[in-house]
Amino acid sequence: PEAVMAAERPHSLFALSAAAVSRSMAALERDVWALPGHLLRGLLPLLTIFHLERAEDAARRAGLSTQPIWRKLWDDVMKTRPPNSESITCWRKKFLETFFSNVLHGVLDVSSDWRLHDRHFSPLLHSSPHVSQLTLCNMLQGAVELTAEHNHKVLENLAGSLRILRFQHLLSCDQSIRHSLVLLLHRLIHHGSVSQVSMCSWPVPDTVLLVLILTMSAGFWRSGNAHAYHGSPCGLCREEEKGQSQESTQEGAERGCNAEQEGSSGENQKRSPKEADACMTSVLSGPRSPPLQNPAWEETSNEVPCGHTSIQGGSSPSSSSEQLSCHPIPRKTHRWLKPAVGRKRRCLRRSRGHYADPEDLYDFVFTVAREDSSGLLDKNRTTEGENTDNCTSSSPGSPCTGHAGCKKRGAPAGILSLKAAHRFRSVSTLELFSIPLTGETCRTLSNLLSSWVSLENLVLSYNGLNANISCILSGLRALSRHPECRFRVLRVSDMFSHMPCMELVRCILSALPQLHTLSVSFDLKNQLEGSRPEASPSCSEAEIPESCLEVLEIRFPREPLHTAFLLPVLKASKSLQQLSLDSATLPCPQELGLLLEMLKAYTPNLKKLSFHDVNLAEHQKEVLLLLQDPGLQEITFSFCRLFESSTAEFLSEIINTMKKNSSLKSLKLPGNRLGNHRLVALADIFSEDSSSSLCQLDVSSNCIKPDGLLEFTKKLEGHIQQRGGQLPFTHLRLFQNWLDQDAETAQEALRRLRALCSVVNDAWDSSQAFADYISVM
């Protein structure tokens, strides 16, 4: 009652000590939540985050928002400005999610603020239900902590709340840490809700660790890793296994763990202990994904083209209590072939309760085989000493028959086709940023991709792929043929382009006609191909099957934009709604006109068109034609030098054209040297006689000063008065302008603008930016 009595006396509640409030809350929590709204409003800022969390429902019922309190908590505890703070809709979730991560990684001391320190409050346990994104770094200390026995409930909470799992700046780690990572991935992906796995900034990746994350993200898990899970086999796997055993006898024999164990046991009785101990473990299955089609067990060698996919499998000598749901392995698959050149095979005996040796894991992941065109492989092809590095491919998307980046490792027999595998749950989005991928890693990823039916988005950024893109596309081509394929988004970016951008785009669309979004981006041409001639215009005659493409983004490595190369792409993409062309050069003045004609003829559904860093200074006629297009709703001219050498008449024509266009909703003009006088003139787009429906205007990086912004604001206010207060204009972007040159005038202009529309700007130091510009000249 101490808090209640204080609350009844005006202002005395704020003098109440935090300790007294905490004691009162613990004693009479239910009665305190029944306080009137005006008293509860004064009580909320004095609560610890434990009680503030519990007060959320009471505050909502009283019509109170706790968002300002969580925002202040962020400022007081995190002491940093959150990224993209303008887009944060729930500060409670943002705070608790960041709080969880900081506590997990040991960068936040809960005793540093009285609001964090409560004997009823377990930092990880109580904040984990709010965590939808989690980043693990360095030596994966967070994975070790989360899989500890005392955090079992925390991991259960994360399995239900976590959607995005990121790995950043990873370092090589020992076997015990990989053990924890396997358990974590199994719980969060296979038995959890993680839908996106991202890895970034890993200049020298640990191959075993990288492939382990990839294979588990794809839904695979070796039975050798199915040992102790908090002291016993995974309970969720046992439940699923029990449910499977109640199905039909035939289905149980194909998918149930018991059938596999009986088959393995029978085989082990017929084989010597040494032979049984040498077998690789099989790919696990689970009921969360439907069985793949055409179950078949393949017998193969280590000389394999990358056109179809299969993964090495075998049986594990561990006891039945240690097994998860596995597949029966026919007797013939246990035969071993000799290893490839110069590599001795190590298949250590696994002891109960311990994970496989890293070398074993390396063998498992890289002993990947595919079927040849006849569906069968000659098992006698490979002999000891044979060189199998003869896989070259002529073009991306075709079966990988041997470029240098798609080399093979020696592989024993007993290959389990992925078509026959029943997998655990897998993620739908995979992102790899700044992680070099070798030929072997690309080949492994290709094999995983070929049956990754849940995959919808793939982002490969600065991975040094070069010709290895062929192997990746080979796996994606195989995936696209699967009836349950959901793959829709592919984004590829890198430093060097090993082939012209348009040629790569055509290859990708030919291999993946079901794509909805394709983004291809390169910084520079391949240095080794500096003297290589451009592709012949005759390649534009190549037919591309009709595609589902809706978004196409191309960033050229300073290549000429030949419309003849783009023509077959546009013809095949009648559903295209968004086109972005970046850093292209126009070889002749007629090219842009031809492009506009093709867009009008072949892309009737085009709504958004973007040009970035394309010199349009001499293409004023085409710019006006685009602004007149009744089908376009968003146009971007970003750093296109529109007003580099233009006259006042050109600006007047733009304004008159915009006033007549009632379909255009967004115009983005960053980096076009507008200056003050041109910005003020643009306000006439919203004059009384205008039929413009323009909602968004972006004038970032346009040398705008505070006095020009204030004049633009005053002119806009005058047009609003003439239109009776009605204005479609709702958003203005002002990033990186010279508003710091007169802070008082800038603040007045921004204050008046924000009364008219939503304004987004930044605290940009123009003097420092100018100094940086001079320093690199």
Secondary structure, 3 states (H helix, E strand, C coil): CHHHHHHCCCCHHHHCCHHHHHHHHHHCHHHHCCCCHHHHHHHHHHCCHHHHHHCHHHHHHCCCCCHHHHHHHHHHHHCCCCCCHHHCCCHHHHHHHHHHHHHHCCCCCHHHCCCCCCCCCCHHHHHHHHCCEEEEEECCHHHHHHCCHHHHHHHHHHHHHCCEEEEEEECCCCHHHHHHHHHHHHHHHHCCCCCEEEEECCCCCCHHHHHHHHHHHCCCCEHHHCCCECCECCHHHHHHHHHHHCCCHHHHHHHCHHHHHHHHHHHHHHCCHHHHHCCCCCECCCCCCCCCCCCCEECCCCCCCCCCCEEECCCCCCCHHHCCCCCCCCHHHHCCCCCCCCCCCCCCCCCCCCCCCHHHHHHHHHCEECCCCCCCCCCCCCCCCCCCCCCCCCCCCCCCCCCCCCCCCCCCCCEEEHHHCCCCCCCCEEEEECCCCCHHHHHHHHHHHCCCCCCCEEEEECCCCHHHHHHHHHHHHHHHCCCCCCCCEEEEEEEEECCCHHHHHHHHHHHCCCCCEEEEEEEEECHHHCCCCCCCHHHHHCCCCCCCCCEEEEECCCCECCHHHHHHHHHHCCCCCEEEEECCECCCCHHHHHHHHHHHHHCCCCCEEEEECCCCCCCHHHHHHHHHCCCCCEEEEECCCCCCCCCHHHHHHHHHHHHHCCCCCEEECCCCCCHHHHHHHHHHHHCCCCCCCCCEEECCCCCCCHHHHHHHHHHHHHHHHHCCCCCCCCEEECCCCCHHHCHHHHHHHHHHHHCCCEEECCCCCHHHHHHHHHHCC
